[in-house]
Structure formats: structure tokens, C-alpha cells
Amino acid sequence: MKIRYNILAVLLVFLAASCSNSLEENVKFDVNAVVGNEMQTENITVKKSQPITFEFNGNPDFITFYSGESGKDYSMKDKTESSKEDITTRLEFTAVAQYGNSEGIFKVFLSTDFSGLTKDPKKDLQNIKSNNWIDISDRCELPITPNAGKPNQIKLSSIALDEYLDKDITIGFLYKPYHQKGAQSTYEITDLKIINTDKKSGEESEFLATSMGFTPFDVKELDKEDGKPYQAAKSRGEHGVWYLGGLTESPSMLRIQSSSAPADGVSFNEDWLISVPLKLNSRTPDKGVSIKTIHTYLNQYEYRYDVPGEYNVTFIARNANIDHHSEIIKQFKVTVIE
């Protein structure tokens, strides 16, 4: 019985050592590029839409592929900001008004020094009133008469913001009707976004309203004993309160519903909608494509480029587990011609 126990112990130690060596095995990986029937070196020349076949030696657990195209460039995988010399930026949205007199009731502001809402109503009101807001309403296409079903009253605004690329900006919308005859207008902002355009490639990336952290601030609510200045409308039809539920729709929509004109002739709406500070040149880091996992086998990969230019192709081969990581990077320069 004792001899059997010792044999079993030796066997367990041997198995454990074997498993450990397997888990700690360094990755072995190499790549050859084939165009047509010709093997090519690190510098590959290929015609537009002509396939490149990358042949693999070794069997790593994982392979990630970066084509070198925009958004898939290994050298940009950790870059979260674009250089202001590389891009142009603009703010876009569509505005429509319904009912009442909409002229001058809606303002669009920017701020380069607003630190954000604190949820302390008195402090926030003071900061809003004292902040050096930049009124860009006259640079926007804002409707001055109700839509009444006429498409020409649905206005698209596109405002260049290149001068603010090196700053954090806050967007502020102010709904404050001052016409006291008839209903106060309903106002809708749809498809709000910041668009960055790469000067070299012309490719556009969008920063959508859903990521801008908008919070309503109802000034008139501060006059009430149980006022709720930060409360958003629960439905589209709730009067005189910003409705943010449309941010989940496509295109996104921000809406404030009309109210009847007050009998005393004093506007009871002064409703701000304020974003968090936004860095205009923010960008999403480039990402590679996972072409192999531990559950698959892959001995070659084919890729085509449809746009002439120069691309830096990168393959990352890895063996990885909780205790061990081994990695090999292989790169090629690809020149695509007509």
C-alpha cells in the first residue's frame, strides 16, 4: 500500500510538471506573405483588391490582426486623443419647433471653463449665471416659426469648432420663451453629435449625444419649496420639462414640450440642458481583429485592400493564461497601387 502511494505521488508530480511546462510554453510564430504565386518580404507591393495570403508557421493560442487602415492601426492602439493639426471638428444637430412663436426662445451656448453641475442647486445656479457662456445661436440654423408640417422649418445646424480643439467645452441649451400670447413652443433637437474628420483620409468619427452626459436644470423649480431642478420629463408629453428619453432612440432626440402662456404675462420656463465638459479631440483607440483563438486552428489568412496607399500590417501572436504570457509581433509594409 505504501509503495502504491509513492508511485501515485511521483505520477502526480510528473503530471503537474508537464502541465506547468505546457502552460508556460513560449509562443512560436512566423509569417510569410504570398501575392499571386510569389513570396514577398516585409515590403509588399500589391494591386488594389488583389488578395494577399499570409501563411503562418507555429500554432499560437491567439492571433490578432491589424490591417493598418484607419481605425485598425497598431501604432494607434493606445491613442485616445487626436492631434488638433490632424482633424477638423463640427457640432451638428437638427432643430424643429412646434406651436406658438418660436423666434428667440431657444439659445445655444458653449463654455470653455464651466466645471460641470454639482447637484447643489444654489451653487449650480450661481455658476450658470456667472459663467462666461459663448452664445453661438447666431451660428446655428434655428427655426423662427413653427413647423406646421413644412420641411423647410426643420433646420440643420453645422457649426465648425476647430478653434476649441485644444480645450474642453461644455454645451448648453437654454429654453426660455418670452412670447406671452398663445402657447409656448415645443422644441426638439435631434441627431445631435460632434463629428471629427481626419484631414488626411477624410474619414469621419462621431461623438453622439448619448455620451455627452446631459443634465437638465430648471431655474424656476428653485422657487418651489419641494423643487426638483434636475428632474427630466418622464414622457414626451410632459409640459415645460426637458425630456431625455429620446437619447435611446435613433436618431437621438432631446425635447421640451410646450406650455400654455401664463396669465400674469411672465414666462415660467427657464430650462437649461447642460453637457459634461467634452474633449473635442477624443478618439477611440484603434483595434485589431481576432482571427484565431485557443479553440481554433489557422495556417493562413487572406486580406485585400480596396484603396491605394501605404499600410503597416501587424500580427500579434500570443500564448497567455493566468500565470504566463508570451508574445511575438510580426509586421509588414504594404504598398497598394491601382
C-alpha positions in Angstrom: 0.0 0.0 0.0 2.8 2.4 0.8 4.6 1.6 -2.4 1.5 2.3 -4.5 1.1 5.6 -2.7 4.7 6.6 -3.5 4.2 5.7 -7.2 1.0 7.7 -7.3 2.7 10.7 -5.7 5.6 10.5 -8.3 3.0 10.3 -11.1 1.1 13.4 -9.8 4.4 15.4 -9.6 5.2 14.4 -13.1 1.8 15.4 -14.4 1.9 18.7 -12.6 5.4 19.5 -14.0 4.2 18.6 -17.5 1.1 20.8 -17.2 3.2 23.6 -15.8 5.7 23.4 -18.7 2.8 23.4 -21.2 1.2 26.4 -19.6 4.5 28.3 -19.7 5.4 27.4 -23.3 6.7 30.4 -25.2 4.9 31.2 -28.4 6.4 30.2 -31.7 5.2 32.1 -34.7 6.4 33.3 -38.1 4.5 34.8 -41.2 5.2 34.6 -44.9 3.3 36.8 -47.4 2.3 35.5 -50.8 0.9 37.6 -53.6 -0.1 35.6 -56.7 2.5 32.8 -56.6 5.3 34.9 -55.3 6.6 35.0 -51.7 7.2 38.6 -50.6 9.4 40.0 -47.8 8.5 42.7 -45.2 7.8 45.2 -48.1 4.8 44.0 -50.1 3.5 45.6 -53.3 0.0 44.6 -54.4 -2.6 45.9 -56.7 -5.9 47.3 -55.4 -8.3 44.4 -54.5 -5.6 41.8 -55.1 -5.5 39.2 -52.3 -2.5 38.9 -50.0 -2.2 35.4 -48.4 -0.4 35.4 -45.1 0.9 31.9 -44.3 1.6 31.1 -40.6 4.2 28.8 -39.0 3.6 27.8 -35.4 0.4 27.5 -33.6 -0.1 30.3 -31.0 -3.2 30.3 -28.8 -4.3 33.7 -30.2 -3.6 35.9 -33.3 -4.7 39.5 -33.6 -4.6 41.3 -37.0 -4.2 45.0 -37.6 -4.6 45.9 -41.3 -3.1 49.4 -40.9 -6.2 51.0 -42.2 -7.9 53.9 -40.4 -9.2 52.5 -37.0 -7.1 49.4 -37.4 -3.5 50.8 -37.0 -1.4 49.0 -34.4 0.6 52.2 -33.7 -2.6 54.0 -32.7 -3.9 51.3 -30.3 -3.2 53.3 -27.2 -4.0 56.8 -28.6 -7.1 58.4 -27.0 -6.6 61.9 -28.5 -6.1 63.2 -32.0 -3.7 66.0 -32.7 -5.6 69.2 -33.5 -3.4 69.5 -36.6 -4.8 66.2 -37.9 -8.6 66.8 -37.7 -11.4 69.3 -38.1 -14.4 69.2 -35.9 -18.0 70.4 -36.0 -21.2 70.3 -34.0 -24.3 69.1 -35.8 -28.0 68.8 -34.9 -31.5 69.3 -36.3 -33.9 71.7 -34.7 -37.7 71.9 -35.1 -40.3 74.0 -33.3 -44.0 73.3 -33.0 -46.8 75.6 -31.9 -46.6 79.2 -30.6 -44.0 81.7 -31.6 -40.5 80.1 -31.6 -38.4 83.1 -32.5 -35.7 83.8 -30.0 -36.9 81.3 -27.3 -34.0 78.9 -27.7 -30.3 79.6 -27.3 -27.2 77.5 -27.9 -24.1 78.2 -25.8 -20.5 76.9 -25.4 -18.2 77.2 -22.4 -14.5 76.5 -22.1 -14.4 77.0 -18.3 -17.6 75.5 -16.9 -16.6 72.8 -14.5 -20.0 70.9 -14.6 -23.1 70.7 -12.4 -22.5 69.8 -8.8 -26.2 68.9 -7.9 -26.1 71.7 -5.3 -28.9 73.8 -6.8 -27.9 77.2 -5.4 -24.3 76.7 -6.3 -25.1 75.5 -9.7 -27.5 78.4 -10.4 -24.7 80.8 -9.3 -22.2 79.1 -11.6 -24.6 79.1 -14.5 -25.4 82.7 -14.2 -21.8 83.9 -13.7 -20.2 81.7 -16.3 -18.8 83.2 -19.4 -21.0 81.4 -21.9 -20.3 81.8 -25.6 -23.5 82.4 -27.4 -23.4 80.6 -30.8 -27.1 80.8 -31.5 -26.5 83.1 -34.5 -24.2 80.4 -36.0 -26.9 77.8 -35.8 -29.9 77.4 -38.1 -32.7 77.7 -35.5 -36.4 77.7 -36.6 -38.2 81.1 -36.1 -41.7 79.9 -36.9 -43.5 76.6 -36.0 -43.0 73.7 -38.3 -46.7 73.1 -39.1 -45.7 70.2 -41.3 -43.4 72.3 -43.5 -40.0 70.6 -44.1 -38.2 73.9 -44.6 -38.8 74.7 -40.9 -36.7 71.7 -39.9 -33.3 73.2 -39.6 -29.9 71.5 -39.8 -27.1 73.2 -38.0 -23.4 72.5 -38.6 -21.0 74.7 -36.6 -17.2 74.4 -37.0 -15.5 74.1 -33.7 -11.8 73.9 -34.7 -10.9 76.9 -32.6 -11.8 74.9 -29.5 -9.9 71.7 -30.4 -7.3 72.2 -27.6 -10.0 72.9 -25.0 -12.7 71.1 -23.1 -16.1 72.5 -24.0 -19.5 72.3 -22.4 -22.6 72.6 -24.5 -25.6 74.4 -23.0 -29.1 74.7 -24.4 -31.5 77.3 -22.9 -35.2 77.2 -23.5 -36.8 80.5 -22.2 -39.9 81.6 -24.1 -40.8 85.3 -23.7 -43.8 85.5 -26.1 -46.9 85.6 -23.9 -49.7 85.3 -26.4 -50.7 81.7 -27.1 -48.8 78.6 -26.3 -45.1 78.4 -25.7 -43.4 76.4 -28.4 -42.4 72.8 -28.2 -38.7 72.5 -29.2 -36.9 69.4 -30.4 -33.2 68.8 -31.0 -32.5 65.6 -33.0 -29.4 63.7 -34.1 -27.0 65.8 -32.0 -23.4 64.9 -32.5 -19.8 66.1 -32.7 -18.1 65.0 -35.9 -14.3 64.8 -36.2 -12.9 64.5 -39.8 -9.4 63.2 -40.4 -7.7 65.7 -42.8 -5.6 63.0 -44.5 -8.1 60.2 -45.0 -11.4 62.2 -44.9 -12.8 59.6 -42.6 -15.3 60.8 -40.0 -15.9 59.7 -36.4 -18.9 60.7 -34.4 -19.3 61.6 -30.7 -23.1 61.1 -30.1 -25.4 62.9 -27.7 -25.8 59.7 -25.6 -22.1 60.2 -24.5 -22.4 63.9 -23.6 -23.9 63.5 -20.1 -26.7 66.0 -20.5 -28.5 67.1 -17.3 -31.5 69.4 -17.1 -31.5 72.4 -14.8 -34.9 74.1 -14.3 -34.3 77.5 -12.8 -38.0 78.1 -11.9 -38.0 74.9 -9.8 -35.7 76.7 -7.3 -38.7 79.0 -6.4 -40.7 76.0 -5.1 -40.4 74.5 -1.6 -40.1 71.0 -3.0 -38.5 72.0 -6.3 -36.6 69.4 -8.4 -34.4 71.4 -10.7 -32.5 68.4 -12.1 -35.6 66.3 -12.9 -36.2 65.2 -16.5 -39.6 64.6 -18.0 -40.9 61.0 -17.7 -42.7 61.2 -21.1 -42.6 63.2 -24.3 -45.8 65.0 -23.4 -44.8 66.4 -20.0 -45.0 70.2 -20.2 -42.1 72.6 -19.7 -39.5 69.9 -18.7 -36.7 68.6 -20.8 -37.3 65.0 -22.0 -34.1 62.9 -22.4 -35.7 59.6 -23.1 -35.2 60.2 -26.8 -31.4 59.7 -26.3 -32.1 56.0 -26.6 -33.8 56.4 -30.0 -32.2 56.6 -33.4 -31.6 59.4 -34.3 -31.4 60.7 -30.7 -33.8 63.4 -29.6 -34.0 66.0 -26.9 -37.4 67.6 -26.4 -39.2 70.1 -24.3 -43.0 70.2 -24.6 -45.0 73.5 -25.0 -46.9 75.1 -22.1 -49.8 77.5 -22.1 -48.9 81.1 -21.8 -49.1 82.3 -18.2 -52.0 84.6 -17.3 -49.7 87.1 -15.5 -47.5 87.6 -18.6 -44.3 86.3 -17.0 -42.6 83.3 -18.5 -42.5 80.4 -16.2 -39.9 78.4 -18.2 -36.2 78.9 -17.9 -34.8 75.4 -18.6 -31.1 74.7 -19.2 -29.8 71.5 -20.6 -26.1 71.2 -19.9 -23.5 68.6 -21.0 -20.5 67.4 -19.1 -17.2 69.0 -20.2 -16.2 67.4 -23.5 -12.7 66.9 -25.1 -13.3 67.5 -28.8 -10.3 65.7 -30.0 -11.1 62.5 -28.1 -10.8 59.4 -30.2 -11.4 55.7 -29.8 -8.1 53.7 -29.8 -7.6 51.6 -32.9 -8.5 48.0 -32.6 -7.2 44.8 -34.2 -9.3 41.8 -35.3 -9.1 38.5 -33.5 -8.5 35.9 -36.3 -7.5 33.0 -34.0 -8.3 31.8 -30.5 -7.2 28.8 -28.5 -10.2 26.8 -29.8 -9.3 27.2 -33.5 -6.5 26.2 -35.9 -5.3 28.7 -38.6 -2.5 28.3 -41.0 -3.2 31.2 -43.3 -5.2 34.4 -43.6 -6.2 36.3 -46.7 -6.8 40.1 -47.0 -7.5 42.7 -49.7 -7.1 46.4 -49.8 -9.6 48.5 -51.9 -7.9 51.9 -51.5 -4.4 52.6 -52.8 -1.9 53.8 -50.2 0.6 52.6 -47.7 -0.4 50.4 -44.8 1.6 48.9 -41.9 0.3 45.4 -41.3 0.7 43.9 -37.8 0.2 40.3 -36.5 0.3 39.7 -32.7 0.7 36.1 -31.7 0.2 35.2 -28.0 0.2 32.3 -25.6 -1.5 33.5 -22.5 -3.0 32.2 -19.3 -3.3 33.5 -15.7 0.3 32.7 -14.9 2.2 33.2 -18.1 2.3 35.5 -21.2 4.4 35.1 -24.3 4.1 37.3 -27.4 5.6 37.8 -30.9 4.9 40.7 -33.2 5.3 40.4 -37.0 4.9 43.5 -39.2 4.8 44.2 -43.0 4.7 47.4 -45.0 2.1 47.1 -47.8 2.0 49.4 -50.7 -1.3 49.2 -52.6 -1.3 50.5 -56.2 -4.0 50.9 -58.9 
